[in-house]
Amino acid sequence: MQNSQLEIVAGPQELAVRAAQLFVDEAERAVRDRGRFTVALSGGSTPKRLYELLADPASEFVGRLAWDKVHFFWSDERHVPPDHADNNFRMVHEAMLAKVLVPSDNIHRIKSELADPAAAARDYEETLIAFFDSQLPSFDLMLLGLGEDAHTASIFPGMPELIETERLMASPWVEKMGTHRITMTMPLINASASVVFLVSGAGKSAALKHVVDGPIDTLKYPAQAVAPTHGSLTWLVDRSASM
Ligand code: 6PG
């Protein structure tokens, strides 16, 4: 993989600390250079510890972030309302955003309460194009997770959305979950300046091996399609996931 690196840390807490260091370093650089920092947040459980650490008043990080200059987006969302237990925005709000002073205009959540997931995807696409004033927005930082089936964001094995080349957002039906998701597509993910995967736990080791070292088969291992066009790719992995 071009312009990519893999870092192995001891465990979940070290993963959160290393991710927080990367997050704050990139935020400081973006705010210094462009007056703002745009980040697409991953959902699921792995990044929650990172979000809690960034907002922890006892941490070295909370005071280093210019929270009023950070713009938060989501790489994907479940097709449930924002107050639903499965909602990624809710998870991030509880873990971090409710604890720090971020202007509401800086929080760009996916409108997953819309009855039509395709409308939610289109709405978010319009939001992104307007905010970035670009048909192909480039996030300063894109945080991603890895599923045990090598999915990332909400792009799962076998999905036609995997070969999407135009749209920025998609609203796939995920058979194994019996629900729609709203997700960023690979063209948008790969336009990022920096993509960072956070991978933790023995359950992810097989998927990680396939994605990083296995033969290229993006339909089977969607995370292999993450290859930033101009940006960097960093795998932050804890030891149990790297075994
Ligand atoms: C989601 C995520 C998804 C997640 C992986 C890993 O909405 O669930 O975007 O892609 O990153 O499924 O999830 P865990 O961190 O919970 O293992």
py3Dmol code that shows the C-alpha trace and the ligand (Angstrom):
import py3Dmol

protein = """\
ATOM      1  CA  MET A   1       0.000   0.000   0.000  1.00  0.00           C
ATOM      2  CA  GLN A   2       1.334   3.383  -1.019  1.00  0.00           C
ATOM      3  CA  ASN A   3       1.787   6.081   1.639  1.00  0.00           C
ATOM      4  CA  SER A   4       0.464   3.824   4.359  1.00  0.00           C
ATOM      5  CA  GLN A   5       1.699   2.734   7.741  1.00  0.00           C
ATOM      6  CA  LEU A   6       0.643   0.264  10.371  1.00  0.00           C
ATOM      7  CA  GLU A   7       1.184   0.884  14.061  1.00  0.00           C
ATOM      8  CA  ILE A   8       0.675  -1.807  16.661  1.00  0.00           C
ATOM      9  CA  VAL A   9      -0.074  -0.724  20.230  1.00  0.00           C
ATOM     10  CA  ALA A  10      -0.513  -2.836  23.358  1.00  0.00           C
ATOM     11  CA  GLY A  11      -4.273  -2.693  23.877  1.00  0.00           C
ATOM     12  CA  PRO A  12      -7.535  -0.712  23.598  1.00  0.00           C
ATOM     13  CA  GLN A  13      -6.484   2.100  25.949  1.00  0.00           C
ATOM     14  CA  GLU A  14      -3.149   2.570  24.180  1.00  0.00           C
ATOM     15  CA  LEU A  15      -5.091   2.576  20.908  1.00  0.00           C
ATOM     16  CA  ALA A  16      -7.307   5.399  22.148  1.00  0.00           C
ATOM     17  CA  VAL A  17      -4.297   7.398  23.354  1.00  0.00           C
ATOM     18  CA  ARG A  18      -2.400   6.964  20.076  1.00  0.00           C
ATOM     19  CA  ALA A  19      -5.524   7.843  18.086  1.00  0.00           C
ATOM     20  CA  ALA A  20      -6.079  10.932  20.234  1.00  0.00           C
ATOM     21  CA  GLN A  21      -2.499  12.031  19.618  1.00  0.00           C
ATOM     22  CA  LEU A  22      -2.990  11.657  15.861  1.00  0.00           C
ATOM     23  CA  PHE A  23      -6.376  13.389  16.006  1.00  0.00           C
ATOM     24  CA  VAL A  24      -5.080  16.409  17.913  1.00  0.00           C
ATOM     25  CA  ASP A  25      -1.879  16.675  15.861  1.00  0.00           C
ATOM     26  CA  GLU A  26      -3.915  16.727  12.636  1.00  0.00           C
ATOM     27  CA  ALA A  27      -6.427  19.157  14.105  1.00  0.00           C
ATOM     28  CA  GLU A  28      -3.718  21.587  15.212  1.00  0.00           C
ATOM     29  CA  ARG A  29      -2.115  21.423  11.763  1.00  0.00           C
ATOM     30  CA  ALA A  30      -5.410  21.978   9.905  1.00  0.00           C
ATOM     31  CA  VAL A  31      -6.517  24.858  12.135  1.00  0.00           C
ATOM     32  CA  ARG A  32      -3.082  26.498  11.788  1.00  0.00           C
ATOM     33  CA  ASP A  33      -3.059  26.098   7.995  1.00  0.00           C
ATOM     34  CA  ARG A  34      -6.752  26.556   7.112  1.00  0.00           C
ATOM     35  CA  GLY A  35      -8.514  27.841  10.205  1.00  0.00           C
ATOM     36  CA  ARG A  36     -10.640  24.715  10.581  1.00  0.00           C
ATOM     37  CA  PHE A  37     -10.441  20.923  10.971  1.00  0.00           C
ATOM     38  CA  THR A  38     -12.903  18.621   9.214  1.00  0.00           C
ATOM     39  CA  VAL A  39     -13.227  15.079  10.526  1.00  0.00           C
ATOM     40  CA  ALA A  40     -15.526  12.190   9.563  1.00  0.00           C
ATOM     41  CA  LEU A  41     -16.136  10.030  12.623  1.00  0.00           C
ATOM     42  CA  SER A  42     -16.548   6.288  12.645  1.00  0.00           C
ATOM     43  CA  GLY A  43     -19.289   4.576  14.600  1.00  0.00           C
ATOM     44  CA  GLY A  44     -19.349   1.270  16.427  1.00  0.00           C
ATOM     45  CA  SER A  45     -17.648   0.547  19.737  1.00  0.00           C
ATOM     46  CA  THR A  46     -13.902   0.826  19.056  1.00  0.00           C
ATOM     47  CA  PRO A  47     -13.686   4.616  18.646  1.00  0.00           C
ATOM     48  CA  LYS A  48     -15.892   5.373  21.688  1.00  0.00           C
ATOM     49  CA  ARG A  49     -12.881   5.266  24.002  1.00  0.00           C
ATOM     50  CA  LEU A  50     -11.115   7.762  21.733  1.00  0.00           C
ATOM     51  CA  TYR A  51     -14.063  10.150  21.819  1.00  0.00           C
ATOM     52  CA  GLU A  52     -14.286   9.908  25.629  1.00  0.00           C
ATOM     53  CA  LEU A  53     -10.555  10.544  25.961  1.00  0.00           C
ATOM     54  CA  LEU A  54     -10.621  13.632  23.717  1.00  0.00           C
ATOM     55  CA  ALA A  55     -13.322  15.203  25.913  1.00  0.00           C
ATOM     56  CA  ASP A  56     -11.892  14.011  29.244  1.00  0.00           C
ATOM     57  CA  PRO A  57     -11.048  17.106  31.357  1.00  0.00           C
ATOM     58  CA  ALA A  58      -8.173  15.135  32.916  1.00  0.00           C
ATOM     59  CA  SER A  59      -6.640  14.323  29.526  1.00  0.00           C
ATOM     60  CA  GLU A  60      -3.839  16.210  27.808  1.00  0.00           C
ATOM     61  CA  PHE A  61      -6.007  16.444  24.687  1.00  0.00           C
ATOM     62  CA  VAL A  62      -9.114  18.394  25.658  1.00  0.00           C
ATOM     63  CA  GLY A  63      -7.187  21.656  26.045  1.00  0.00           C
ATOM     64  CA  ARG A  64      -5.233  21.241  22.797  1.00  0.00           C
ATOM     65  CA  LEU A  65      -8.299  21.046  20.560  1.00  0.00           C
ATOM     66  CA  ALA A  66      -9.785  24.281  19.214  1.00  0.00           C
ATOM     67  CA  TRP A  67     -13.261  22.753  19.569  1.00  0.00           C
ATOM     68  CA  ASP A  68     -14.936  25.767  17.953  1.00  0.00           C
ATOM     69  CA  LYS A  69     -12.903  25.166  14.802  1.00  0.00           C
ATOM     70  CA  VAL A  70     -13.584  21.454  14.500  1.00  0.00           C
ATOM     71  CA  HIS A  71     -16.350  20.314  12.150  1.00  0.00           C
ATOM     72  CA  PHE A  72     -17.723  16.861  12.909  1.00  0.00           C
ATOM     73  CA  PHE A  73     -19.207  14.600  10.264  1.00  0.00           C
ATOM     74  CA  TRP A  74     -20.058  10.886  10.282  1.00  0.00           C
ATOM     75  CA  SER A  75     -18.697   8.281   7.859  1.00  0.00           C
ATOM     76  CA  ASP A  76     -21.870   6.283   8.241  1.00  0.00           C
ATOM     77  CA  GLU A  77     -25.067   6.038  10.238  1.00  0.00           C
ATOM     78  CA  ARG A  78     -27.656   3.462  11.070  1.00  0.00           C
ATOM     79  CA  HIS A  79     -31.154   4.105   9.706  1.00  0.00           C
ATOM     80  CA  VAL A  80     -32.544   4.939  13.129  1.00  0.00           C
ATOM     81  CA  PRO A  81     -33.424   8.288  14.788  1.00  0.00           C
ATOM     82  CA  PRO A  82     -30.633  10.240  16.536  1.00  0.00           C
ATOM     83  CA  ASP A  83     -31.932   9.253  19.991  1.00  0.00           C
ATOM     84  CA  HIS A  84     -31.874   5.517  19.198  1.00  0.00           C
ATOM     85  CA  ALA A  85     -29.370   3.351  21.114  1.00  0.00           C
ATOM     86  CA  ASP A  86     -27.788   2.185  17.831  1.00  0.00           C
ATOM     87  CA  ASN A  87     -27.292   5.678  16.442  1.00  0.00           C
ATOM     88  CA  ASN A  88     -23.656   6.681  15.853  1.00  0.00           C
ATOM     89  CA  PHE A  89     -24.357  10.390  16.330  1.00  0.00           C
ATOM     90  CA  ARG A  90     -25.883   9.584  19.734  1.00  0.00           C
ATOM     91  CA  MET A  91     -22.830   7.532  20.722  1.00  0.00           C
ATOM     92  CA  VAL A  92     -20.464  10.392  19.791  1.00  0.00           C
ATOM     93  CA  HIS A  93     -22.683  12.985  21.464  1.00  0.00           C
ATOM     94  CA  GLU A  94     -22.760  11.059  24.737  1.00  0.00           C
ATOM     95  CA  ALA A  95     -19.051  10.162  24.639  1.00  0.00           C
ATOM     96  CA  MET A  96     -17.721  13.561  23.606  1.00  0.00           C
ATOM     97  CA  LEU A  97     -19.882  16.342  22.149  1.00  0.00           C
ATOM     98  CA  ALA A  98     -22.125  16.776  25.196  1.00  0.00           C
ATOM     99  CA  LYS A  99     -19.004  17.385  27.336  1.00  0.00           C
ATOM    100  CA  VAL A 100     -17.288  20.122  25.313  1.00  0.00           C
ATOM    101  CA  LEU A 101     -18.174  23.470  23.775  1.00  0.00           C
ATOM    102  CA  VAL A 102     -18.767  22.803  20.080  1.00  0.00           C
ATOM    103  CA  PRO A 103     -21.015  25.214  18.169  1.00  0.00           C
ATOM    104  CA  SER A 104     -24.111  23.373  16.942  1.00  0.00           C
ATOM    105  CA  ASP A 105     -23.281  24.574  13.400  1.00  0.00           C
ATOM    106  CA  ASN A 106     -20.110  22.477  13.614  1.00  0.00           C
ATOM    107  CA  ILE A 107     -22.010  19.244  14.148  1.00  0.00           C
ATOM    108  CA  HIS A 108     -23.114  17.811  10.801  1.00  0.00           C
ATOM    109  CA  ARG A 109     -25.058  14.673  11.555  1.00  0.00           C
ATOM    110  CA  ILE A 110     -26.700  12.426   8.975  1.00  0.00           C
ATOM    111  CA  LYS A 111     -30.492  12.831   9.094  1.00  0.00           C
ATOM    112  CA  SER A 112     -31.102   9.157   9.738  1.00  0.00           C
ATOM    113  CA  GLU A 113     -34.619   9.877  11.039  1.00  0.00           C
ATOM    114  CA  LEU A 114     -35.815  10.438   7.452  1.00  0.00           C
ATOM    115  CA  ALA A 115     -38.147   7.613   6.470  1.00  0.00           C
ATOM    116  CA  ASP A 116     -36.374   7.219   3.128  1.00  0.00           C
ATOM    117  CA  PRO A 117     -32.693   6.318   3.645  1.00  0.00           C
ATOM    118  CA  ALA A 118     -31.929   7.363   0.069  1.00  0.00           C
ATOM    119  CA  ALA A 119     -33.265  10.836   0.880  1.00  0.00           C
ATOM    120  CA  ALA A 120     -30.995  10.949   3.940  1.00  0.00           C
ATOM    121  CA  ALA A 121     -28.026  10.016   1.737  1.00  0.00           C
ATOM    122  CA  ARG A 122     -28.920  12.685  -0.841  1.00  0.00           C
ATOM    123  CA  ASP A 123     -29.439  15.280   1.903  1.00  0.00           C
ATOM    124  CA  TYR A 124     -26.017  14.537   3.362  1.00  0.00           C
ATOM    125  CA  GLU A 125     -24.418  14.636  -0.059  1.00  0.00           C
ATOM    126  CA  GLU A 126     -25.876  18.129  -0.554  1.00  0.00           C
ATOM    127  CA  THR A 127     -24.640  19.147   2.898  1.00  0.00           C
ATOM    128  CA  LEU A 128     -21.108  17.977   2.081  1.00  0.00           C
ATOM    129  CA  ILE A 129     -20.962  19.622  -1.339  1.00  0.00           C
ATOM    130  CA  ALA A 130     -22.228  22.904   0.088  1.00  0.00           C
ATOM    131  CA  PHE A 131     -19.941  22.875   3.133  1.00  0.00           C
ATOM    132  CA  PHE A 132     -16.783  22.016   1.213  1.00  0.00           C
ATOM    133  CA  ASP A 133     -17.880  23.946  -1.881  1.00  0.00           C
ATOM    134  CA  SER A 134     -16.669  20.960  -3.864  1.00  0.00           C
ATOM    135  CA  GLN A 135     -18.188  18.070  -5.792  1.00  0.00           C
ATOM    136  CA  LEU A 136     -15.580  15.834  -4.169  1.00  0.00           C
ATOM    137  CA  PRO A 137     -15.005  16.984  -0.558  1.00  0.00           C
ATOM    138  CA  SER A 138     -11.697  16.147   1.093  1.00  0.00           C
ATOM    139  CA  PHE A 139     -11.788  15.592   4.835  1.00  0.00           C
ATOM    140  CA  ASP A 140      -8.706  16.450   6.840  1.00  0.00           C
ATOM    141  CA  LEU A 141      -9.256  13.213   8.745  1.00  0.00           C
ATOM    142  CA  MET A 142     -11.443  10.164   8.044  1.00  0.00           C
ATOM    143  CA  LEU A 143     -11.745   7.718  10.954  1.00  0.00           C
ATOM    144  CA  LEU A 144     -12.785   4.188  10.001  1.00  0.00           C
ATOM    145  CA  GLY A 145     -13.349   0.892  11.772  1.00  0.00           C
ATOM    146  CA  LEU A 146     -13.040  -2.647  10.476  1.00  0.00           C
ATOM    147  CA  GLY A 147     -15.719  -5.278  10.821  1.00  0.00           C
ATOM    148  CA  GLU A 148     -14.919  -8.966  11.381  1.00  0.00           C
ATOM    149  CA  ASP A 149     -16.164  -9.448   7.821  1.00  0.00           C
ATOM    150  CA  ALA A 150     -13.722  -6.761   6.590  1.00  0.00           C
ATOM    151  CA  HIS A 151     -16.483  -4.180   6.058  1.00  0.00           C
ATOM    152  CA  THR A 152     -15.751  -0.554   6.742  1.00  0.00           C
ATOM    153  CA  ALA A 153     -18.097   2.382   7.202  1.00  0.00           C
ATOM    154  CA  SER A 154     -21.305   0.667   6.081  1.00  0.00           C
ATOM    155  CA  ILE A 155     -19.878  -0.927   2.987  1.00  0.00           C
ATOM    156  CA  PHE A 156     -20.225  -4.669   3.436  1.00  0.00           C
ATOM    157  CA  PRO A 157     -18.938  -7.609   1.380  1.00  0.00           C
ATOM    158  CA  GLY A 158     -20.727  -8.184  -1.901  1.00  0.00           C
ATOM    159  CA  MET A 159     -22.369  -4.756  -1.969  1.00  0.00           C
ATOM    160  CA  PRO A 160     -22.839  -3.062  -5.339  1.00  0.00           C
ATOM    161  CA  GLU A 161     -22.135   0.204  -3.477  1.00  0.00           C
ATOM    162  CA  LEU A 162     -18.546  -1.010  -3.361  1.00  0.00           C
ATOM    163  CA  ILE A 163     -18.029  -0.211  -7.000  1.00  0.00           C
ATOM    164  CA  GLU A 164     -19.740   3.168  -6.717  1.00  0.00           C
ATOM    165  CA  THR A 165     -17.612   5.688  -8.547  1.00  0.00           C
ATOM    166  CA  GLU A 166     -19.757   8.831  -8.607  1.00  0.00           C
ATOM    167  CA  ARG A 167     -22.002   9.229  -5.569  1.00  0.00           C
ATOM    168  CA  LEU A 168     -20.544  10.515  -2.291  1.00  0.00           C
ATOM    169  CA  MET A 169     -23.161   8.801  -0.140  1.00  0.00           C
ATOM    170  CA  ALA A 170     -25.139   5.557  -0.461  1.00  0.00           C
ATOM    171  CA  SER A 171     -28.025   3.969   1.428  1.00  0.00           C
ATOM    172  CA  PRO A 172     -27.507   0.216   1.119  1.00  0.00           C
ATOM    173  CA  TRP A 173     -29.834  -2.461   2.447  1.00  0.00           C
ATOM    174  CA  VAL A 174     -27.679  -4.633   4.751  1.00  0.00           C
ATOM    175  CA  GLU A 175     -29.259  -8.096   4.589  1.00  0.00           C
ATOM    176  CA  LYS A 176     -27.437  -9.554   7.596  1.00  0.00           C
ATOM    177  CA  MET A 177     -28.644  -6.676   9.748  1.00  0.00           C
ATOM    178  CA  GLY A 178     -32.097  -6.421   8.212  1.00  0.00           C
ATOM    179  CA  THR A 179     -31.778  -2.666   7.926  1.00  0.00           C
ATOM    180  CA  HIS A 180     -30.611   0.151   5.707  1.00  0.00           C
ATOM    181  CA  ARG A 181     -27.476   2.100   6.460  1.00  0.00           C
ATOM    182  CA  ILE A 182     -26.394   5.528   5.201  1.00  0.00           C
ATOM    183  CA  THR A 183     -22.714   5.558   4.319  1.00  0.00           C
ATOM    184  CA  MET A 184     -19.939   7.467   2.670  1.00  0.00           C
ATOM    185  CA  THR A 185     -18.708   5.762  -0.484  1.00  0.00           C
ATOM    186  CA  MET A 186     -15.164   4.906  -1.483  1.00  0.00           C
ATOM    187  CA  PRO A 187     -14.681   7.922  -3.802  1.00  0.00           C
ATOM    188  CA  LEU A 188     -15.425  10.212  -0.854  1.00  0.00           C
ATOM    189  CA  ILE A 189     -13.393   8.188   1.659  1.00  0.00           C
ATOM    190  CA  ASN A 190     -10.424   8.052  -0.721  1.00  0.00           C
ATOM    191  CA  ALA A 191     -10.500  11.817  -1.268  1.00  0.00           C
ATOM    192  CA  SER A 192      -9.479  12.347   2.380  1.00  0.00           C
ATOM    193  CA  ALA A 193      -6.134  13.878   3.322  1.00  0.00           C
ATOM    194  CA  SER A 194      -5.683  11.294   6.065  1.00  0.00           C
ATOM    195  CA  VAL A 195      -7.519   8.016   6.656  1.00  0.00           C
ATOM    196  CA  VAL A 196      -7.012   6.272   9.996  1.00  0.00           C
ATOM    197  CA  PHE A 197      -8.377   2.821  10.781  1.00  0.00           C
ATOM    198  CA  LEU A 198      -8.832   1.912  14.438  1.00  0.00           C
ATOM    199  CA  VAL A 199      -8.807  -1.863  14.897  1.00  0.00           C
ATOM    200  CA  SER A 200      -9.006  -3.603  18.250  1.00  0.00           C
ATOM    201  CA  GLY A 201      -9.549  -7.157  19.447  1.00  0.00           C
ATOM    202  CA  ALA A 202      -8.759 -10.708  18.444  1.00  0.00           C
ATOM    203  CA  GLY A 203     -12.038 -10.928  16.554  1.00  0.00           C
ATOM    204  CA  LYS A 204     -10.635  -8.563  13.929  1.00  0.00           C
ATOM    205  CA  SER A 205      -7.304 -10.351  13.338  1.00  0.00           C
ATOM    206  CA  ALA A 206      -8.470 -12.566  10.473  1.00  0.00           C
ATOM    207  CA  ALA A 207     -10.132  -9.663   8.646  1.00  0.00           C
ATOM    208  CA  LEU A 208      -7.084  -7.471   9.204  1.00  0.00           C
ATOM    209  CA  LYS A 209      -4.736 -10.104   7.800  1.00  0.00           C
ATOM    210  CA  HIS A 210      -6.883 -10.534   4.688  1.00  0.00           C
ATOM    211  CA  VAL A 211      -7.200  -6.792   4.137  1.00  0.00           C
ATOM    212  CA  VAL A 212      -3.582  -5.833   4.704  1.00  0.00           C
ATOM    213  CA  ASP A 213      -1.717  -8.907   3.463  1.00  0.00           C
ATOM    214  CA  GLY A 214      -4.183 -10.955   1.451  1.00  0.00           C
ATOM    215  CA  PRO A 215      -4.894 -11.006  -2.273  1.00  0.00           C
ATOM    216  CA  ILE A 216      -6.912  -8.019  -3.465  1.00  0.00           C
ATOM    217  CA  ASP A 217     -10.599  -8.880  -3.545  1.00  0.00           C
ATOM    218  CA  THR A 218     -12.494  -5.731  -2.599  1.00  0.00           C
ATOM    219  CA  LEU A 219     -15.892  -7.326  -3.084  1.00  0.00           C
ATOM    220  CA  LYS A 220     -14.982  -9.860  -0.402  1.00  0.00           C
ATOM    221  CA  TYR A 221     -12.863  -7.506   1.732  1.00  0.00           C
ATOM    222  CA  PRO A 222     -14.335  -3.999   1.261  1.00  0.00           C
ATOM    223  CA  ALA A 223     -11.761  -2.280   3.500  1.00  0.00           C
ATOM    224  CA  GLN A 224      -9.170  -3.128   0.809  1.00  0.00           C
ATOM    225  CA  ALA A 225     -10.860  -0.491  -1.381  1.00  0.00           C
ATOM    226  CA  VAL A 226      -9.704   2.228   1.013  1.00  0.00           C
ATOM    227  CA  ALA A 227      -6.692   3.660  -0.824  1.00  0.00           C
ATOM    228  CA  PRO A 228      -6.517   7.447  -0.467  1.00  0.00           C
ATOM    229  CA  THR A 229      -5.879   9.062  -3.860  1.00  0.00           C
ATOM    230  CA  HIS A 230      -3.536  11.713  -2.501  1.00  0.00           C
ATOM    231  CA  GLY A 231      -3.791  11.235   1.256  1.00  0.00           C
ATOM    232  CA  SER A 232      -2.203   8.966   3.835  1.00  0.00           C
ATOM    233  CA  LEU A 233      -3.496   5.692   5.247  1.00  0.00           C
ATOM    234  CA  THR A 234      -2.725   4.688   8.822  1.00  0.00           C
ATOM    235  CA  TRP A 235      -3.718   1.446  10.523  1.00  0.00           C
ATOM    236  CA  LEU A 236      -3.788   1.785  14.307  1.00  0.00           C
ATOM    237  CA  VAL A 237      -4.083  -1.750  15.581  1.00  0.00           C
ATOM    238  CA  ASP A 238      -3.841  -3.263  19.027  1.00  0.00           C
ATOM    239  CA  ARG A 239      -1.781  -6.391  19.632  1.00  0.00           C
ATOM    240  CA  SER A 240      -4.703  -8.801  19.878  1.00  0.00           C
ATOM    241  CA  ALA A 241      -6.016  -7.676  16.488  1.00  0.00           C
ATOM    242  CA  SER A 242      -2.558  -8.036  14.959  1.00  0.00           C
ATOM    243  CA  MET A 243      -1.957 -11.630  16.058  1.00  0.00           C
TER     244      MET A 243
END
"""
ligand_1 = """\
17
6PG
C -20.676 1.270 12.320
C -19.282 1.525 11.830
C -18.676 0.234 11.355
C -17.686 -0.132 12.439
C -17.228 -1.556 12.323
C -16.385 -1.930 13.535
O -21.570 2.084 12.087
O -20.825 0.262 13.035
O -19.109 2.532 11.033
O -18.019 0.288 10.132
O -16.567 0.749 12.345
O -18.384 -2.382 12.276
O -17.218 -1.780 14.658
P -16.651 -1.987 16.155
O -15.699 -0.876 16.408
O -17.886 -1.902 17.016
O -15.991 -3.330 16.185
"""
view = py3Dmol.view(width=600, height=400)
view.addModel(protein, "pdb")
view.setStyle({"model": 0}, {"cartoon": {"style": "trace"}})
view.addModel(ligand_1, "xyz")
view.setStyle({"model": 1}, {"stick": {}})
view.zoomTo()
view.show()
